[in-house]
């Protein structure tokens, strides 16, 4: 069943980078003129302030809660043998449009500086459906350090529905940068001991695919901060209806062919003072690898170490009681943090657009200070995309992937570093 990329190492780094360089797009968003009225006049936020007190770290503690194996096995027995990512990718029935084929309105969501080198928008049926909004992104570059899952390059995009609040994931086959295809799977939570499941009802603002696990932020009102999905436990549905769960004649997932039942969750333990992760990303520059997070209050950053136990692949490190403690935490004065990345001592923080601009900003901050990307004759900080909730670093190619509006885009992290001043 396991189809991990580390079992099929294919060192194609140089060839892949050549393809990606050749595929860079000349996007009209790069020519957007920022007016002087959009210039940021506030002073810089300064450096990160470490948080070390027991009270501060206690607000970040999580409790792991695994679904019983009997629950998952009962569901799999009833629905049929689970499938893996490769099977889902072979079912891809929609195609992403390249940046040049996206509308001017769609391209307005792209960054001004640095400009996207690759950009895509969803097919017209997906883009026209206002009920669903893309919120988060992760890739096979997170899943495995060679950038592949088995033989495939894969992008996952998390979407949230405005009506019922359901969450779905687009599985994107990115083997050919000039022709990206995708299909959907619904995120779910087992109920009744595995005899049924419900849809995950939450805004999925953060998502990280690490080894064979997909970690997703949640604010579904249950007290859970993260849900975990096993990429080798994807279930097929048998009935195509708008219902979710067991129905007459079989299993349904709001019309989608695949459903992922959660295998583990992490619950907040700090009571009313607990900080819920809003955005998350993978940091491979630490030992062990770590999950970095920004909080729902926008002024806290922290990281959780991943477990080094081979039997706990893709799960966070816990103590003997199943508790997860932050390895480090900081206070930031970059207001309204949305997306977060960390590489070594550098943290990259994106902010949404304000009332005076269509564009947001992106900052690089460490304990010594902070700098933002600048653009235009007036050196405005409003250079980034306006609606970014998620950032994902693909180490093998050096790219940062993100979502804004109806656009999926990538650019080199080096270009961010070059633009901050």
VOBA-75046 format. One record per residue (C-alpha): x, y, z; residue number from 1; chain; residue in one letter. Coordinates in Angstrom, 2 decimals, decimal comma. Layout:
BEGIN
px py pz resi chain resn
X Y Z NUM A a;
...
END
This chain:
BEGIN
px py pz resi chain resn
0,00 0,00 0,00 1 A x;
2,77 2,48 0,88 2 A x;
3,83 4,62 -2,04 3 A x;
6,26 6,98 -0,42 4 A x;
8,59 9,06 -2,58 5 A x;
11,57 8,13 -0,38 6 A x;
11,16 4,52 -1,56 7 A x;
11,60 5,55 -5,21 8 A x;
14,24 8,28 -5,19 9 A x;
14,48 9,83 -8,62 10 A x;
17,08 12,54 -8,56 11 A x;
15,87 14,77 -11,33 12 A x;
16,65 18,10 -9,67 13 A x;
18,64 19,66 -12,49 14 A x;
16,19 18,64 -15,20 15 A x;
13,20 19,79 -13,14 16 A x;
14,76 23,18 -12,49 17 A x;
15,47 23,61 -16,19 18 A x;
11,82 22,89 -17,00 19 A x;
10,58 25,31 -14,36 20 A x;
12,92 28,08 -15,51 21 A x;
11,74 27,64 -19,08 22 A x;
8,13 27,77 -17,95 23 A x;
8,35 31,22 -16,31 24 A x;
5,45 33,47 -17,30 25 A x;
5,35 37,12 -18,25 26 A x;
2,35 38,07 -16,16 27 A x;
0,46 41,29 -16,48 28 A x;
0,25 41,61 -12,71 29 A x;
3,96 42,37 -12,65 30 A x;
3,22 45,59 -14,48 31 A x;
0,63 46,82 -11,98 32 A x;
1,28 50,40 -10,92 33 A x;
1,02 51,10 -7,21 34 A x;
-0,14 54,63 -6,44 35 A x;
1,51 56,87 -3,87 36 A x;
-1,62 56,72 -1,72 37 A x;
-0,90 53,05 -1,07 38 A x;
2,50 53,62 0,53 39 A x;
2,95 52,24 4,03 40 A x;
3,74 54,97 6,52 41 A x;
4,06 52,96 9,71 42 A x;
7,50 52,18 11,13 43 A x;
8,95 48,71 10,94 44 A x;
7,83 46,03 13,40 45 A x;
11,32 45,26 14,72 46 A x;
12,56 41,79 15,60 47 A x;
10,85 38,71 16,97 48 A x;
10,56 38,52 20,75 49 A x;
11,14 35,01 22,16 50 A x;
8,46 33,63 24,48 51 A x;
9,85 31,30 27,11 52 A x;
7,53 31,45 30,10 53 A x;
5,56 28,39 31,15 54 A x;
2,34 30,37 30,74 55 A x;
3,13 31,37 27,15 56 A x;
4,19 27,88 26,10 57 A x;
1,27 26,29 27,95 58 A x;
-1,18 28,16 25,72 59 A x;
0,33 26,33 22,73 60 A x;
0,19 22,77 24,11 61 A x;
-1,80 20,15 22,22 62 A x;
-3,16 16,73 23,14 63 A x;
-2,96 13,98 20,54 64 A x;
-6,02 11,83 20,07 65 A x;
-5,80 8,93 17,59 66 A x;
-8,85 7,32 16,07 67 A x;
-9,02 3,69 17,26 68 A x;
-7,68 1,29 14,65 69 A x;
-10,94 -0,64 14,93 70 A x;
-12,86 2,47 13,86 71 A x;
-10,74 2,97 10,75 72 A x;
-10,74 -0,71 9,87 73 A x;
-14,52 -0,94 10,23 74 A x;
-14,98 2,00 7,87 75 A x;
-12,52 0,56 5,35 76 A x;
-14,23 -2,82 5,54 77 A x;
-17,60 -1,24 4,80 78 A x;
-16,40 1,12 2,03 79 A x;
-13,82 -1,10 0,39 80 A x;
-10,06 -1,23 0,31 81 A x;
-8,47 2,26 0,62 82 A x;
-6,54 3,72 -2,30 83 A x;
-3,49 5,96 -2,52 84 A x;
-2,53 9,22 -4,19 85 A x;
-1,59 7,56 -7,48 86 A x;
-5,14 6,24 -7,94 87 A x;
-6,62 9,68 -7,25 88 A x;
-4,27 11,37 -9,73 89 A x;
-5,24 8,90 -12,46 90 A x;
-8,83 10,11 -11,97 91 A x;
-7,98 13,77 -12,63 92 A x;
-10,75 15,14 -14,81 93 A x;
-10,17 18,90 -14,70 94 A x;
-7,37 21,07 -16,05 95 A x;
-5,80 24,20 -14,60 96 A x;
-5,50 27,09 -17,04 97 A x;
-2,06 28,68 -17,47 98 A x;
-1,58 32,25 -16,30 99 A x;
-1,78 33,67 -19,82 100 A x;
-5,24 32,11 -20,21 101 A x;
-6,61 33,52 -16,94 102 A x;
-8,74 36,64 -16,97 103 A x;
-7,33 40,05 -16,08 104 A x;
-9,52 40,02 -12,96 105 A x;
-8,07 36,69 -11,87 106 A x;
-4,49 37,88 -12,49 107 A x;
-5,02 40,97 -10,35 108 A x;
-4,67 38,69 -7,31 109 A x;
-1,01 37,91 -8,16 110 A x;
1,95 39,60 -6,43 111 A x;
3,46 42,72 -7,95 112 A x;
6,96 42,23 -6,53 113 A x;
8,43 39,69 -6,69 114 A x;
6,44 38,54 -9,70 115 A x;
5,13 35,00 -10,00 116 A x;
7,20 32,82 -12,32 117 A x;
4,45 30,24 -12,61 118 A x;
0,74 30,91 -12,33 119 A x;
-2,47 28,97 -12,94 120 A x;
-6,19 29,43 -12,46 121 A x;
-8,76 26,69 -12,01 122 A x;
-11,02 25,48 -14,78 123 A x;
-13,98 27,69 -15,52 124 A x;
-16,48 25,47 -13,65 125 A x;
-14,40 25,64 -10,48 126 A x;
-13,64 29,36 -10,76 127 A x;
-17,30 30,22 -11,37 128 A x;
-18,46 28,41 -8,20 129 A x;
-18,53 31,23 -5,64 130 A x;
-19,55 28,85 -2,85 131 A x;
-16,02 27,44 -2,64 132 A x;
-12,82 29,38 -1,85 133 A x;
-9,21 28,11 -1,97 134 A x;
-7,46 28,61 1,38 135 A x;
-4,34 26,48 1,70 136 A x;
-1,62 24,74 -0,28 137 A x;
1,03 22,06 0,26 138 A x;
3,03 19,90 -2,14 139 A x;
4,97 16,69 -2,54 140 A x;
7,96 18,92 -1,83 141 A x;
6,69 18,91 1,77 142 A x;
5,88 15,20 1,69 143 A x;
9,38 14,08 0,74 144 A x;
12,68 15,91 0,39 145 A x;
13,20 14,74 -3,19 146 A x;
10,02 16,58 -4,17 147 A x;
8,23 13,46 -5,40 148 A x;
5,49 11,18 -4,14 149 A x;
6,29 7,90 -5,81 150 A x;
6,94 9,00 -9,39 151 A x;
4,71 12,10 -9,21 152 A x;
4,99 15,78 -8,48 153 A x;
1,80 16,73 -6,64 154 A x;
0,16 19,90 -5,36 155 A x;
-2,71 19,82 -2,85 156 A x;
-5,03 22,81 -2,44 157 A x;
-7,54 23,06 0,40 158 A x;
-10,91 24,69 -0,25 159 A x;
-13,74 25,75 2,08 160 A x;
-17,45 26,00 1,29 161 A x;
-19,37 29,07 2,43 162 A x;
-22,72 27,29 2,83 163 A x;
-22,32 24,06 4,79 164 A x;
-18,70 24,89 5,61 165 A x;
-17,37 21,65 4,14 166 A x;
-13,69 21,23 3,25 167 A x;
-12,28 19,61 0,12 168 A x;
-8,83 19,06 -1,34 169 A x;
-7,79 19,41 -4,98 170 A x;
-5,25 16,70 -5,90 171 A x;
-3,18 18,31 -8,67 172 A x;
-0,95 16,24 -10,95 173 A x;
2,01 18,58 -11,58 174 A x;
4,24 16,16 -13,50 175 A x;
3,98 18,40 -16,57 176 A x;
4,32 22,10 -15,56 177 A x;
2,58 23,07 -18,79 178 A x;
-0,44 20,83 -18,18 179 A x;
-1,73 20,54 -14,60 180 A x;
-4,79 18,36 -13,99 181 A x;
-6,77 17,77 -10,81 182 A x;
-9,69 16,10 -9,08 183 A x;
-11,34 16,38 -5,65 184 A x;
-11,54 14,54 -2,33 185 A x;
-13,73 15,56 0,62 186 A x;
-12,26 15,79 4,13 187 A x;
-14,27 13,87 6,72 188 A x;
-14,28 12,67 10,33 189 A x;
-15,34 9,09 11,28 190 A x;
-18,42 8,77 13,50 191 A x;
-20,26 5,96 15,30 192 A x;
-17,15 3,85 15,66 193 A x;
-16,47 3,83 11,91 194 A x;
-20,01 2,99 10,86 195 A x;
-20,39 6,45 9,30 196 A x;
-18,57 9,74 8,77 197 A x;
-19,37 13,45 8,72 198 A x;
-17,80 16,19 6,65 199 A x;
-15,12 18,32 8,25 200 A x;
-16,92 21,62 8,79 201 A x;
-14,17 24,20 9,04 202 A x;
-12,19 26,84 7,22 203 A x;
-9,02 25,06 6,12 204 A x;
-6,57 27,96 6,33 205 A x;
-3,46 25,82 6,80 206 A x;
-2,33 22,46 5,44 207 A x;
0,95 20,49 5,45 208 A x;
1,61 17,13 3,76 209 A x;
4,47 15,45 5,65 210 A x;
5,49 11,89 4,85 211 A x;
2,22 9,95 4,49 212 A x;
0,14 12,34 6,63 213 A x;
-1,83 15,47 5,74 214 A x;
-2,19 17,90 8,66 215 A x;
-5,02 20,42 8,38 216 A x;
-5,94 23,36 10,62 217 A x;
-9,49 23,39 11,90 218 A x;
-11,85 25,68 13,74 219 A x;
-14,89 23,41 13,75 220 A x;
-16,00 24,24 17,30 221 A x;
-14,94 20,91 18,82 222 A x;
-11,75 22,22 20,43 223 A x;
-9,56 20,44 17,90 224 A x;
-6,70 22,48 16,42 225 A x;
-5,46 20,04 13,78 226 A x;
-6,85 17,01 11,99 227 A x;
-4,55 14,40 10,44 228 A x;
-5,33 12,36 7,31 229 A x;
-3,50 9,28 6,06 230 A x;
-2,66 9,52 2,36 231 A x;
-2,82 5,75 2,11 232 A x;
-6,37 5,68 3,54 233 A x;
-8,30 7,48 0,82 234 A x;
-11,72 5,89 0,37 235 A x;
-13,83 5,68 -2,78 236 A x;
-17,45 6,74 -2,64 237 A x;
-20,17 4,67 -4,29 238 A x;
-23,11 7,09 -4,56 239 A x;
-23,06 10,55 -6,16 240 A x;
-25,35 12,76 -4,09 241 A x;
-25,04 16,01 -2,14 242 A x;
-25,23 14,06 1,13 243 A x;
-22,17 13,22 3,23 244 A x;
-21,77 9,81 4,83 245 A x;
-23,74 6,57 4,68 246 A x;
-26,81 6,80 2,43 247 A x;
-29,22 4,39 0,81 248 A x;
-27,18 2,33 -1,60 249 A x;
-23,73 3,10 -0,23 250 A x;
-21,48 6,04 0,62 251 A x;
-21,59 9,67 -0,53 252 A x;
-19,26 12,66 -0,15 253 A x;
-21,12 15,73 -1,45 254 A x;
-20,79 14,46 -5,00 255 A x;
-17,04 13,72 -4,93 256 A x;
-15,50 10,36 -5,82 257 A x;
-13,06 10,27 -2,91 258 A x;
-13,19 10,97 0,81 259 A x;
-10,42 11,15 3,43 260 A x;
-11,43 10,08 6,95 261 A x;
-9,34 11,65 9,73 262 A x;
-7,00 9,24 11,56 263 A x;
-5,76 11,55 14,35 264 A x;
-6,52 14,97 15,81 265 A x;
-4,71 17,42 18,08 266 A x;
-6,83 19,18 20,68 267 A x;
-6,12 22,51 22,36 268 A x;
-5,42 22,12 26,09 269 A x;
-4,99 25,72 27,22 270 A x;
-8,68 26,46 27,80 271 A x;
-9,82 29,95 26,92 272 A x;
-6,22 31,19 26,70 273 A x;
-5,19 28,57 24,11 274 A x;
-3,83 29,77 20,77 275 A x;
-5,24 28,01 17,76 276 A x;
-2,93 27,52 14,75 277 A x;
-4,38 29,40 11,79 278 A x;
-1,63 28,89 9,24 279 A x;
1,02 26,19 9,15 280 A x;
4,03 25,23 7,05 281 A x;
6,85 22,69 7,06 282 A x;
10,39 23,67 8,02 283 A x;
13,07 21,16 6,99 284 A x;
15,92 23,37 8,22 285 A x;
15,47 22,13 11,81 286 A x;
16,41 18,79 13,37 287 A x;
13,98 17,12 13,54 288 A x;
11,77 18,70 10,86 289 A x;
9,14 20,96 12,38 290 A x;
5,66 22,33 11,84 291 A x;
5,61 26,13 12,07 292 A x;
2,42 28,02 12,87 293 A x;
0,95 31,48 13,17 294 A x;
-1,92 31,97 15,58 295 A x;
-5,50 33,01 15,09 296 A x;
-4,73 36,26 16,94 297 A x;
-2,04 37,18 14,45 298 A x;
0,81 38,10 16,81 299 A x;
2,28 34,72 17,80 300 A x;
4,57 32,35 15,88 301 A x;
5,76 28,95 17,05 302 A x;
6,91 25,50 15,98 303 A x;
6,19 21,89 16,93 304 A x;
8,81 19,17 16,26 305 A x;
7,80 16,13 14,24 306 A x;
8,31 12,70 15,74 307 A x;
11,51 10,82 14,89 308 A x;
9,88 7,47 15,68 309 A x;
9,50 5,50 12,40 310 A x;
6,27 4,03 13,76 311 A x;
4,82 7,56 14,07 312 A x;
5,64 8,80 10,58 313 A x;
4,11 12,21 9,84 314 A x;
2,91 12,81 13,41 315 A x;
4,07 15,42 15,91 316 A x;
6,45 14,54 18,75 317 A x;
4,60 13,78 22,00 318 A x;
5,51 12,92 25,57 319 A x;
4,36 9,72 27,27 320 A x;
0,93 11,27 27,89 321 A x;
0,42 12,24 24,24 322 A x;
1,05 15,94 24,81 323 A x;
2,71 18,13 22,17 324 A x;
4,85 21,04 23,38 325 A x;
6,08 23,91 21,23 326 A x;
9,82 23,83 20,67 327 A x;
10,01 27,62 20,43 328 A x;
7,63 30,56 20,27 329 A x;
7,80 34,25 19,40 330 A x;
5,77 37,41 19,50 331 A x;
5,71 39,42 16,28 332 A x;
4,61 43,00 15,72 333 A x;
3,86 42,33 12,07 334 A x;
0,13 42,89 12,33 335 A x;
-2,47 40,62 10,75 336 A x;
-0,22 37,70 9,81 337 A x;
-1,86 35,32 7,33 338 A x;
0,72 33,02 5,73 339 A x;
3,86 31,79 7,49 340 A x;
7,13 30,11 6,47 341 A x;
10,37 29,54 8,37 342 A x;
13,85 28,71 7,13 343 A x;
16,52 28,67 9,80 344 A x;
16,25 31,87 11,84 345 A x;
14,23 33,67 9,12 346 A x;
10,44 33,78 9,27 347 A x;
8,43 34,88 6,22 348 A x;
5,07 36,43 7,08 349 A x;
2,38 37,50 4,62 350 A x;
-0,34 40,03 5,37 351 A x;
-3,65 40,43 3,59 352 A x;
-4,57 43,57 1,67 353 A x;
-5,79 46,54 3,68 354 A x;
-8,55 48,99 2,88 355 A x;
-6,19 51,19 0,88 356 A x;
-4,79 48,55 -1,46 357 A x;
-5,65 45,43 -3,45 358 A x;
-2,29 43,97 -2,45 359 A x;
-0,86 42,72 0,81 360 A x;
2,72 42,58 2,03 361 A x;
5,33 39,97 2,85 362 A x;
7,94 40,38 5,59 363 A x;
11,15 38,56 6,44 364 A x;
11,69 38,73 10,18 365 A x;
14,18 37,34 12,69 366 A x;
15,16 38,24 16,23 367 A x;
17,19 41,23 14,99 368 A x;
14,63 42,99 12,80 369 A x;
12,17 42,85 9,91 370 A x;
12,13 43,89 6,26 371 A x;
9,32 43,88 3,70 372 A x;
9,30 43,57 -0,07 373 A x;
9,14 46,97 -1,77 374 A x;
7,80 48,02 -5,16 375 A x;
6,95 51,06 -7,25 376 A x;
8,50 54,48 -7,37 377 A x;
7,21 55,18 -3,87 378 A x;
8,74 51,99 -2,40 379 A x;
5,34 50,75 -1,26 380 A x;
5,15 47,64 0,91 381 A x;
1,86 46,66 -0,77 382 A x;
3,51 44,31 -3,24 383 A x;
2,26 40,85 -2,31 384 A x;
-0,99 39,13 -3,26 385 A x;
-4,07 40,37 -1,47 386 A x;
-5,70 37,22 -0,12 387 A x;
-2,89 34,84 0,78 388 A x;
-3,68 32,44 3,62 389 A x;
-1,01 29,85 2,96 390 A x;
2,66 29,56 1,96 391 A x;
4,51 26,36 1,12 392 A x;
8,22 26,00 0,33 393 A x;
9,28 23,37 -2,21 394 A x;
12,93 22,91 -1,20 395 A x;
13,92 20,81 -4,23 396 A x;
13,09 23,66 -6,63 397 A x;
13,54 26,61 -4,26 398 A x;
9,97 27,79 -4,93 399 A x;
7,28 29,21 -2,67 400 A x;
3,75 28,15 -3,60 401 A x;
0,67 30,11 -2,61 402 A x;
-2,96 30,87 -3,44 403 A x;
-4,70 34,19 -3,90 404 A x;
-8,19 34,71 -5,23 405 A x;
-8,62 32,07 -7,95 406 A x;
-4,88 31,92 -8,70 407 A x;
-2,36 29,23 -7,78 408 A x;
1,16 30,56 -8,18 409 A x;
4,84 30,00 -7,44 410 A x;
8,01 32,07 -7,32 411 A x;
11,57 31,51 -6,07 412 A x;
12,15 32,15 -2,36 413 A x;
15,40 33,80 -3,49 414 A x;
13,34 36,45 -5,29 415 A x;
11,56 37,28 -2,02 416 A x;
14,93 37,66 -0,30 417 A x;
16,10 39,89 -3,14 418 A x;
13,00 42,10 -2,90 419 A x;
13,01 42,77 0,86 420 A x;
14,63 46,01 1,88 421 A x;
END
